[in-house]
Structure formats: structure tokens, C-alpha cells
Amino acid sequence: MTLAPAATSMLGSVVALTLLHLVMMLALYATRLPAMVMMKMSARATGKPGALDTLPKWARNPAANYNNLAEAPTAFYAIVIAVVVLGQADLLFAVAAWAYVALRYAHSAVQATVNIVMVRFSIFSLSWLVLGIMIVRSAALLIVNA
């Protein structure tokens, strides 16, 4: 199957975002395990409600970001696949897809490190603006071309 360059680019953005999810999973364990050792917390103790909340922020922030990457990005994956399958992929969609991925990388960097809430919220809002534009544009193209 040969795809148009815009479609290939959009699917590449999905790979890039899933790569971020993998990196954050590795960061989660690279910070959580040493923090547990430092606090002498057993794996069994982590099963108690709130136990992981006692870990230092430097160990909790990557975990929170990992969880966030299983939320809004799922809509991104769905719209990219829909746009490609429906044959709507073009330069504007491809640029928007990569802008979304760049914003999610920036959001992850902020949340996993300094975690300045207003900076993180601004990046998150911009990423949803881009995602919203992609969703509405795809829906509009479906209606117009029906």
C-alpha cells in the first residue's frame, strides 16, 4: 500500500508520540524504583492507597505524565488514523499532527521536571486547540464531501 506523503507524515507523528510514551514509561521506573529504595518502600507497600503519593515529586511527576499520555493522546491517535483512512491527509493535517506532538513533548518535559502548572496548562491548552482543529476540520470535510 502506497500512501501520500502527508499520510505517511501523519502516521510518523503517531510513532513519535508513542515513542514519547515509551520514554516516559522508562522515566517512570528510572525514578520510581530508586525513590522506593531510598524510602525503603517495598513493592507490597505500593499496593496501599496513597503509598505512592509519599514518594518525592521527582519520582511522582514522570509517573503522572505517563498516565496523562494515556488520556488526550488517544483522541489524537484516533483522528490521525481516521484522517489517513478517509483520504483526508494533506499538508495542513500533517503540520497540525506534528505541532500536536511537539506540544506533547514540551508538556512532558515540563511536567516530568519543573512541573510549573501554568506553563504546563498553557502547553496543554495549545495542544488541545491543535487537536480540536484537526477533529473539527475532519468532521467538516466529511460533511462537505458527503
N, C-alpha and C positions, 0 to 999 in steps of 0.2 A: 504494500500500500504506500503510495507516494502522497505526502501531504504538502500543502502550500507552505512556503517559508514562515508565514505568520502563525500557522497552526503548529508547526514544529517549534517555533519560538515559545508559543504559549505553553506547550507541553513541557518544554525545557524549564519554564518558570515553576511548574509543579514539581519537577525533580529538585530544583534549587530549594524550594520551600520544605520538601520532605527531608532534604539534606540538613536543613536547619533543625528540624525536629530531631533528627538523629544526633546532631551535635549537642543539642540541649539535653537529650537523654543521657549522653555521656557526661556532660557537665553536672547533671543531677547526681549521678553516682560518684563522680570525682570529688564533689563537695560534701555530699551527704555521708558517705562512708567515713571519711576522716573526721567529720564532725561527731559522728556517733562514737567513734573510737575515743576522741578527745573527751567526750562527755560520759564515757563508759556506759553507753546505752546499748543494750542487747537488741538483736533483731526481734526477739519476742516482745520486748517493751514497746516497740514501734506500733504494735497492734492495738495499744490502748488509746482511746480517743484523746487527742490533743498532745500526744507524746512528741510528735514531730514538730509541733509548734514551739517546743522548748529549744530546738536547735538554733544556732546563731543565724542571723539574717543571711550571711554569705553562703549558708547551706540551704536555706529555705527559698531564696529568690530564684535560683535556677530551676528548682522543682516547680515553683509557681508558674514560671514561664513555660516549662514543658507542658504543664496542664493547659495553659492558655493556647498553646499551639494545637490542641485537640478541639478547640472551640471554633472561633470565627474562620480559621483557615479551611474548615470543612466546607463552608459555603463557597470559598474560593476554588477548591478542587472541583466542586460540582459545576460551577459556572464555566470554568475553563473547559472541562470535558464537554459540557453542553454546547458551548460556542464552537468547539472544534467539530463535534459530531454533526451539528446543524449546518456546518459550512459557512459560519459567520466570521470566522477568524480573518482579521485584517490587521494592518499596522497599528491602528488605534487600540484595538483589543490587546495586541501584543505589548505595546508600550504600557498600557494600563496594568497588565498582568505583571510585568517586571517592576513597575512602580510599587505595586502592592507588595511584592516580595522584598524589595529594598526597604520599604517601610516596616515590614515584619522583622527583618534583620535588625533594623535600628531599634525597634521596640524591644526585641530580645536582648540586645546589647545593653540598653538602659535598664531593663527590669532585672537582668541577671547580675548587674554590677552595682551602680549607684542608686538605682530604683527611685529616681526623683519622680514623684507621682504626676505632677503637672506636665513634665516633659513626656513621660510615658503616655499619659492621657491624650496629649496633643498628637503624638505619632499614631496612637490607636485610632483616634478620630479621623485623621487623614487617611489611614488605611481603609477604614470603613467607607469614607467618601469615595475612594477609588473603586472599592468593591461594589458599592451601591450603583455607581455609574455603569460598571460592567453589567450588573444584573438588569438595570432598567433599560440599558441600550439593547441587550439581547432580547428582552421581552418586547420592546418596541419593534425590533426587526422582525420578530415572529409575527406580530400583529400586522405590520405593514405588508409582509410577504405572504400572508395567509390567503 
